[in-house]
Amino acid sequence: MAPKANKIAFVFLKLAVSSVLLYIVIAKTGLKQVLETLTSMKPAAFVAAIFLYILAQWFSTLRWRLLLPGGIGLGKLFSLYMIGSFFNTFLPGIIGGDAVKGFYLFRATGRGSLALASIFMDRYIGFVVLITICAAAFPFGYVYVKGSPVVWILPVTILSFVIGSVLFFGLRIGHRIKFLSEFYSYFSLYRNQKGVIRKTVLWSFFVQFSGILAVYILSLGIGQRVPVLAFLVFLPIIILVSTLPISISGLGVREGAFVVLLGLIGVRPEAAAAISLSWFVTAAAGSLVGLVEYIRYKKERIDFSGEVQ
């Protein structure tokens, strides 16, 4: 009972964090102003952002397939990816999307370590590319953050990520733990497959640029001409802080980050909050495909077992 009670308490804690941060953002921007800005959104921009979200999930599926044994159909993996996206968006903290994907992949393959390690590696490569984009754009966009406390966020983030990677992969600090030792067996399979790693990195760039393009289009949809370079610098930071497990789907954290960072280049708080909220809404709308796939999956009981090598 204790673990279950702790989990429920943690969900309520994250709900409280999201609520408080959203309240602070709305208090700063004004609810009426945010809603007026949101309702001024051009429908074409909204639809384009939904399309780009689903496209990003497709690119992510292509990346994930490279990290799995052959034989699992691309369509079925895409179905699992969308189901995971739906759970991540609508039931965060209760049933994680990655846990759902891992469960169904385990049920299909009978290999729990394979399922979890492939999902971990999929996420890890995505973060590597995200940080790379930000680091590459940072020197050109330094003027946006010069003189602000934000200027230290990226160097600290990169340093922390590198140290963590060296400890986990280089020094293999978790190899004595049985559960993690199975992860290392999986990673060793891909250590020398440079061609596979290059392809996963390439798909990761498509994933991240799809997201950045979606936000850029949404900003245009409400009449904000934010430089693309600013999004290349800011969005990776926003995504990284939003993925911290302290809120519900990043709500509140993401909106606060948008207001603070876009405020550095003169974007009005209500416009920044509207861009953030519209991005979340388009992602939620796109992830509804996952609900359809989940219902279809439960109804038809799609059989993976005969396709796994």
Summary of the structure (lengths in Angstrom):
residues: 309
radius of gyration: 20.0
end to end distance: 38.6
largest distance: 59.0
contacts: 980
relative contact order: 0.18
helix: 81%
strand: 0%
